[in-house]
Amino acid sequence: MAEQAKATTRTRAADLGSRIAALHPEGTAEEAPAPKARAPRAPRAARAARMPAAAPAMPAAQKTPERWPERISLKTDTDMKRALEQARLDDRIEVTARIRAMIQLWQEDDRLRARVDRRARDLR
């Protein structure tokens, strides 16, 4: 079976060649210019020598200690979020940095802490 397929393929190729020859009898068809010969490729080692040195291998991924490793969720109403975002646009201080600053002031200032705690009772 495989031999028959090979014979059929050879016959088709020969038939195609004879059809092309009939369309362009010798001397009437313009001869196509010969393709330009390419310069032989340099051996792989020579090509590698021309390439820049590879960067040193990267070390395995290392976890860097986070400055703020803990997360908390904070739900706010639209007005609070809008005010924080507007302040960020005004002075380019991130919302999270502003909230951290508020927490630090709450930790350090007893009077502010008392005021915040009173307000917190109303916001539960």
C-alpha positions, 0 to 999 in steps of 0.5 A: 500500500505504501509503495503504491502511494509513493509511485502515485506521488512520483507519477503526479510530480512527473506529470506536473513537470511535463505540464509546466514544460509544455506551457514554457517550451525551451527558449521562449520563456524568460529565464529567471535570474539565478538566486544570489548565493548566500554566504555560509553561516558561521558555526554555532560557536562563532555566533555565540562568541559574537553575542554579548555575555549572558546575564548571571542566573537569577537567584530563586525568588525570595520574599522581601519583608513587607513594610506593612505585612498586615491587612485590614478591610475598611468599608466606607460610605461614598462621601468618605471615599470621595473625600480621601480620593480628593485629598489624594488628588490635591496633595498626592498622598495615598489614601492608605498612607493617610489612614495609617497616619490617622491610626498612628495619631490615634495611638499616640495622642490620648485626647484624639484617641478619646474623641475617635473612640466616642465617634466610633461608638456612633459608627458601628 
